[in-house]
Amino acid sequence: MTGNKKPREPSALAYTFIPIATLHTCFAEKFGIPRQMNLAAAATGRLVFHPRFSDTDAVRHLEGFSHVWLVFVFHRAMGNTWSPMVRPPRLGGNKKVGVFASRSPFRPNSIGISAVKLETVEHTGQGPVLHLSGVDILDGTPILDIKPYVPWADTITDATGGFAAERPSPGLRVVFSAAAREQSRQMADQIPDLAAIITQVLQNDPRPGYQSGFSASLPKNYDKIRYKTYGIRLFDVDVKWQVMNETALVLSIEPMASPGFEP
Amino acid sequence: MTGNKKPREPSALAYTFIPIATLHTCFAEKFGIPRQMNLAAAATGRLVFHPRFSDTDAVRHLEGFSHVWLVFVFHRAMGNTWSPMVRPPRLGGNKKVGVFASRSPFRPNSIGISAVKLETVEHTGQGPVLHLSGVDILDGTPILDIKPYVPWADTITDATGGFAAERPSPGLRVVFSAAAREQSRQMADQIPDLAAIITQVLQNDPRPGYQSGFSASLPKNYDKIRYKTYGIRLFDVDVKWQVMNETALVLSIEPMASPGFEP
């Protein structure tokens, strides 16, 4: 965010909301999160209500809906300033649009909405837990509200979509090195879906848009570039990969020794 | 709301948001508002930004999207209590579901979301004004956020919808009495779309579900019932109608002498 930053001031007109739940997901950091919901079906979420809102009655008949809207706080984007224009990754990160023409987390009110698949409603001794898939939300995100996705109202078949009209095509083929395949196999007990999550996350090509095929043509010296190694943290696992032409090669999948540890 | 009411307590974990805009609509009262967006296309809204957020840059390229999400405060529903279960009008008002399985305004955090049609972005001396249609939101509603409706992400074609799966069929034929037709004609200068708005609002049968054909069969003495006269306020106009079989007869359309005035 640069340029015309605006302060967030307190106001007599302010509304205060209290999170009802916390969402637990595989996305330990912002980098790598799919740029909309339902791009990575294997990316699951576990929604745990806070004690005051943990009431079986409050979710009664919710299981009849295949999808739910989550209204949540972009808690890592809460700050003191916002900019009227942002650079959406879909435009390569180098073209600006108005903040209200984007789904950017950096907005005057740091509220996000996301429609995710409702897999099951589990009833535990501590209250209901929602099991979700297709999530695009950071681990630990505070949830303000849950609403059913109402197909006849929320599915607007004649809607047209500006600069983000097309679903991004799965950009990359994903291949695991022998070492990464073995590491994934060893972790299958703790994280059964790890290989599927990695595949779906990397298919969507989380690199900044200006480095991917979405908006830029290949540089002339493309074949002479040393391939950059990217890293992403999923759960407590550090995944490293390189991109060659249209293929993401997963190099390694290693448990993190400590948060932020770099070997 | 009855039963197991929950207090809203202040909390250290609370998040505070400041409205960025106010939405002006024809719906002066809750009764009559369509029970989802896009049921009354003629119901328009004018979104006026508050001075601090009134910035042409912030809506740049928004006009490329046909629809936008409004994230808003159910400001008339802000209160001190909420109930884990609510009675949605779609179920006749006499069956309860969990509050998170409903779009009811009476929820732990009084936040609503609604996808409405973006007609135009007007640039005025006081900043941008969004002209919207298909709104289902009260006049004067505080707007917390505006986001583009992204068709490939927000249109979930395989979503299934629990108890609200089907779009409510336009329930009623709408007929204007000669008097109402003349009154509507006289007001056409001030409110050109008034007859269309009345028609679309009454087609959706705003009566409580248990009185409409959605869930109840006709009582045996139906033809002996004295038809009840209903009233609804749209803008500053008082509309009166009766329902006979599947027809809404508009009796009168009168400017309100003063807010809440009853002749």
HADDOCK unambig.tbl for C-alpha pairs under 7 A between the chains (distance, minus, plus):
assign (segid A and resid 11 and name CA) (segid B and resid 18 and name CA) 6.93 0.50 0.50
assign (segid A and resid 13 and name CA) (segid B and resid 18 and name CA) 6.38 0.50 0.50
assign (segid A and resid 14 and name CA) (segid B and resid 16 and name CA) 6.26 0.50 0.50
assign (segid A and resid 14 and name CA) (segid B and resid 17 and name CA) 5.50 0.50 0.50
assign (segid A and resid 14 and name CA) (segid B and resid 18 and name CA) 4.49 0.50 0.50
assign (segid A and resid 14 and name CA) (segid B and resid 19 and name CA) 6.94 0.50 0.50
assign (segid A and resid 15 and name CA) (segid B and resid 16 and name CA) 5.53 0.50 0.50
assign (segid A and resid 15 and name CA) (segid B and resid 17 and name CA) 5.33 0.50 0.50
assign (segid A and resid 15 and name CA) (segid B and resid 18 and name CA) 6.29 0.50 0.50
assign (segid A and resid 16 and name CA) (segid B and resid 14 and name CA) 6.25 0.50 0.50
assign (segid A and resid 16 and name CA) (segid B and resid 15 and name CA) 5.52 0.50 0.50
assign (segid A and resid 16 and name CA) (segid B and resid 16 and name CA) 4.26 0.50 0.50
assign (segid A and resid 16 and name CA) (segid B and resid 17 and name CA) 6.34 0.50 0.50
assign (segid A and resid 17 and name CA) (segid B and resid 14 and name CA) 5.50 0.50 0.50
assign (segid A and resid 17 and name CA) (segid B and resid 15 and name CA) 5.32 0.50 0.50
assign (segid A and resid 17 and name CA) (segid B and resid 16 and name CA) 6.34 0.50 0.50
assign (segid A and resid 17 and name CA) (segid B and resid 109 and name CA) 5.84 0.50 0.50
assign (segid A and resid 18 and name CA) (segid B and resid 11 and name CA) 6.92 0.50 0.50
assign (segid A and resid 18 and name CA) (segid B and resid 13 and name CA) 6.37 0.50 0.50
assign (segid A and resid 18 and name CA) (segid B and resid 14 and name CA) 4.50 0.50 0.50
assign (segid A and resid 18 and name CA) (segid B and resid 15 and name CA) 6.27 0.50 0.50
assign (segid A and resid 19 and name CA) (segid B and resid 14 and name CA) 6.94 0.50 0.50
assign (segid A and resid 36 and name CA) (segid B and resid 153 and name CA) 6.39 0.50 0.50
assign (segid A and resid 37 and name CA) (segid B and resid 153 and name CA) 6.66 0.50 0.50
assign (segid A and resid 57 and name CA) (segid B and resid 84 and name CA) 5.58 0.50 0.50
assign (segid A and resid 57 and name CA) (segid B and resid 85 and name CA) 6.17 0.50 0.50
assign (segid A and resid 57 and name CA) (segid B and resid 98 and name CA) 5.43 0.50 0.50
assign (segid A and resid 58 and name CA) (segid B and resid 84 and name CA) 4.24 0.50 0.50
assign (segid A and resid 58 and name CA) (segid B and resid 85 and name CA) 5.74 0.50 0.50
assign (segid A and resid 58 and name CA) (segid B and resid 98 and name CA) 3.98 0.50 0.50
assign (segid A and resid 58 and name CA) (segid B and resid 99 and name CA) 5.16 0.50 0.50
assign (segid A and resid 58 and name CA) (segid B and resid 100 and name CA) 5.85 0.50 0.50
assign (segid A and resid 59 and name CA) (segid B and resid 98 and name CA) 4.61 0.50 0.50
assign (segid A and resid 59 and name CA) (segid B and resid 99 and name CA) 6.71 0.50 0.50
assign (segid A and resid 59 and name CA) (segid B and resid 100 and name CA) 5.45 0.50 0.50
assign (segid A and resid 59 and name CA) (segid B and resid 101 and name CA) 5.95 0.50 0.50
assign (segid A and resid 60 and name CA) (segid B and resid 97 and name CA) 5.53 0.50 0.50
assign (segid A and resid 60 and name CA) (segid B and resid 98 and name CA) 4.40 0.50 0.50
assign (segid A and resid 60 and name CA) (segid B and resid 101 and name CA) 6.76 0.50 0.50
assign (segid A and resid 61 and name CA) (segid B and resid 97 and name CA) 5.99 0.50 0.50
assign (segid A and resid 61 and name CA) (segid B and resid 98 and name CA) 6.51 0.50 0.50
assign (segid A and resid 61 and name CA) (segid B and resid 101 and name CA) 6.17 0.50 0.50
assign (segid A and resid 62 and name CA) (segid B and resid 100 and name CA) 6.92 0.50 0.50
assign (segid A and resid 62 and name CA) (segid B and resid 101 and name CA) 4.53 0.50 0.50
assign (segid A and resid 64 and name CA) (segid B and resid 161 and name CA) 6.57 0.50 0.50
assign (segid A and resid 64 and name CA) (segid B and resid 162 and name CA) 4.10 0.50 0.50
assign (segid A and resid 65 and name CA) (segid B and resid 160 and name CA) 5.72 0.50 0.50
assign (segid A and resid 65 and name CA) (segid B and resid 161 and name CA) 4.72 0.50 0.50
assign (segid A and resid 65 and name CA) (segid B and resid 162 and name CA) 4.74 0.50 0.50
assign (segid A and resid 66 and name CA) (segid B and resid 159 and name CA) 5.54 0.50 0.50
assign (segid A and resid 66 and name CA) (segid B and resid 160 and name CA) 5.20 0.50 0.50
assign (segid A and resid 66 and name CA) (segid B and resid 161 and name CA) 6.59 0.50 0.50
assign (segid A and resid 67 and name CA) (segid B and resid 159 and name CA) 6.23 0.50 0.50
assign (segid A and resid 84 and name CA) (segid B and resid 57 and name CA) 5.60 0.50 0.50
assign (segid A and resid 84 and name CA) (segid B and resid 58 and name CA) 4.24 0.50 0.50
assign (segid A and resid 85 and name CA) (segid B and resid 57 and name CA) 6.15 0.50 0.50
assign (segid A and resid 85 and name CA) (segid B and resid 58 and name CA) 5.71 0.50 0.50
assign (segid A and resid 97 and name CA) (segid B and resid 60 and name CA) 5.51 0.50 0.50
assign (segid A and resid 97 and name CA) (segid B and resid 61 and name CA) 5.99 0.50 0.50
assign (segid A and resid 98 and name CA) (segid B and resid 57 and name CA) 5.41 0.50 0.50
assign (segid A and resid 98 and name CA) (segid B and resid 58 and name CA) 3.98 0.50 0.50
assign (segid A and resid 98 and name CA) (segid B and resid 59 and name CA) 4.62 0.50 0.50
assign (segid A and resid 98 and name CA) (segid B and resid 60 and name CA) 4.41 0.50 0.50
assign (segid A and resid 98 and name CA) (segid B and resid 61 and name CA) 6.54 0.50 0.50
assign (segid A and resid 99 and name CA) (segid B and resid 58 and name CA) 5.16 0.50 0.50
assign (segid A and resid 99 and name CA) (segid B and resid 59 and name CA) 6.71 0.50 0.50
assign (segid A and resid 100 and name CA) (segid B and resid 58 and name CA) 5.87 0.50 0.50
assign (segid A and resid 100 and name CA) (segid B and resid 59 and name CA) 5.46 0.50 0.50
assign (segid A and resid 100 and name CA) (segid B and resid 62 and name CA) 6.94 0.50 0.50
assign (segid A and resid 100 and name CA) (segid B and resid 146 and name CA) 5.38 0.50 0.50
assign (segid A and resid 100 and name CA) (segid B and resid 147 and name CA) 5.33 0.50 0.50
assign (segid A and resid 101 and name CA) (segid B and resid 59 and name CA) 5.95 0.50 0.50
assign (segid A and resid 101 and name CA) (segid B and resid 60 and name CA) 6.76 0.50 0.50
assign (segid A and resid 101 and name CA) (segid B and resid 61 and name CA) 6.18 0.50 0.50
assign (segid A and resid 101 and name CA) (segid B and resid 62 and name CA) 4.52 0.50 0.50
assign (segid A and resid 101 and name CA) (segid B and resid 147 and name CA) 6.04 0.50 0.50
assign (segid A and resid 101 and name CA) (segid B and resid 148 and name CA) 5.45 0.50 0.50
assign (segid A and resid 102 and name CA) (segid B and resid 147 and name CA) 6.19 0.50 0.50
assign (segid A and resid 102 and name CA) (segid B and resid 148 and name CA) 6.28 0.50 0.50
assign (segid A and resid 103 and name CA) (segid B and resid 147 and name CA) 6.05 0.50 0.50
assign (segid A and resid 109 and name CA) (segid B and resid 17 and name CA) 5.83 0.50 0.50
assign (segid A and resid 109 and name CA) (segid B and resid 144 and name CA) 6.49 0.50 0.50
assign (segid A and resid 109 and name CA) (segid B and resid 145 and name CA) 6.60 0.50 0.50
assign (segid A and resid 144 and name CA) (segid B and resid 109 and name CA) 6.49 0.50 0.50
assign (segid A and resid 145 and name CA) (segid B and resid 109 and name CA) 6.58 0.50 0.50
assign (segid A and resid 146 and name CA) (segid B and resid 100 and name CA) 5.38 0.50 0.50
assign (segid A and resid 147 and name CA) (segid B and resid 100 and name CA) 5.31 0.50 0.50
assign (segid A and resid 147 and name CA) (segid B and resid 101 and name CA) 6.04 0.50 0.50
assign (segid A and resid 147 and name CA) (segid B and resid 102 and name CA) 6.19 0.50 0.50
assign (segid A and resid 147 and name CA) (segid B and resid 103 and name CA) 6.06 0.50 0.50
assign (segid A and resid 148 and name CA) (segid B and resid 101 and name CA) 5.45 0.50 0.50
assign (segid A and resid 148 and name CA) (segid B and resid 102 and name CA) 6.29 0.50 0.50
assign (segid A and resid 150 and name CA) (segid B and resid 161 and name CA) 5.58 0.50 0.50
assign (segid A and resid 150 and name CA) (segid B and resid 164 and name CA) 6.77 0.50 0.50
assign (segid A and resid 150 and name CA) (segid B and resid 165 and name CA) 6.83 0.50 0.50
assign (segid A and resid 151 and name CA) (segid B and resid 159 and name CA) 5.97 0.50 0.50
assign (segid A and resid 151 and name CA) (segid B and resid 160 and name CA) 6.40 0.50 0.50
assign (segid A and resid 151 and name CA) (segid B and resid 161 and name CA) 5.99 0.50 0.50
assign (segid A and resid 151 and name CA) (segid B and resid 165 and name CA) 6.71 0.50 0.50
assign (segid A and resid 152 and name CA) (segid B and resid 165 and name CA) 6.98 0.50 0.50
assign (segid A and resid 152 and name CA) (segid B and resid 166 and name CA) 6.47 0.50 0.50
assign (segid A and resid 152 and name CA) (segid B and resid 167 and name CA) 5.36 0.50 0.50
assign (segid A and resid 153 and name CA) (segid B and resid 36 and name CA) 6.38 0.50 0.50
assign (segid A and resid 153 and name CA) (segid B and resid 37 and name CA) 6.64 0.50 0.50
assign (segid A and resid 154 and name CA) (segid B and resid 155 and name CA) 6.89 0.50 0.50
assign (segid A and resid 155 and name CA) (segid B and resid 154 and name CA) 6.90 0.50 0.50
assign (segid A and resid 155 and name CA) (segid B and resid 155 and name CA) 4.53 0.50 0.50
assign (segid A and resid 155 and name CA) (segid B and resid 156 and name CA) 6.35 0.50 0.50
assign (segid A and resid 156 and name CA) (segid B and resid 155 and name CA) 6.34 0.50 0.50
assign (segid A and resid 159 and name CA) (segid B and resid 66 and name CA) 5.53 0.50 0.50
assign (segid A and resid 159 and name CA) (segid B and resid 67 and name CA) 6.22 0.50 0.50
assign (segid A and resid 159 and name CA) (segid B and resid 151 and name CA) 5.97 0.50 0.50
assign (segid A and resid 160 and name CA) (segid B and resid 65 and name CA) 5.72 0.50 0.50
assign (segid A and resid 160 and name CA) (segid B and resid 66 and name CA) 5.20 0.50 0.50
assign (segid A and resid 160 and name CA) (segid B and resid 151 and name CA) 6.40 0.50 0.50
assign (segid A and resid 161 and name CA) (segid B and resid 64 and name CA) 6.58 0.50 0.50
assign (segid A and resid 161 and name CA) (segid B and resid 65 and name CA) 4.73 0.50 0.50
assign (segid A and resid 161 and name CA) (segid B and resid 66 and name CA) 6.60 0.50 0.50
assign (segid A and resid 161 and name CA) (segid B and resid 149 and name CA) 7.00 0.50 0.50
assign (segid A and resid 161 and name CA) (segid B and resid 150 and name CA) 5.55 0.50 0.50
assign (segid A and resid 161 and name CA) (segid B and resid 151 and name CA) 5.96 0.50 0.50
assign (segid A and resid 162 and name CA) (segid B and resid 64 and name CA) 4.10 0.50 0.50
assign (segid A and resid 162 and name CA) (segid B and resid 65 and name CA) 4.72 0.50 0.50
assign (segid A and resid 164 and name CA) (segid B and resid 150 and name CA) 6.75 0.50 0.50
assign (segid A and resid 165 and name CA) (segid B and resid 150 and name CA) 6.83 0.50 0.50
assign (segid A and resid 165 and name CA) (segid B and resid 151 and name CA) 6.72 0.50 0.50
assign (segid A and resid 165 and name CA) (segid B and resid 152 and name CA) 7.00 0.50 0.50
assign (segid A and resid 166 and name CA) (segid B and resid 152 and name CA) 6.46 0.50 0.50
assign (segid A and resid 167 and name CA) (segid B and resid 152 and name CA) 5.35 0.50 0.50
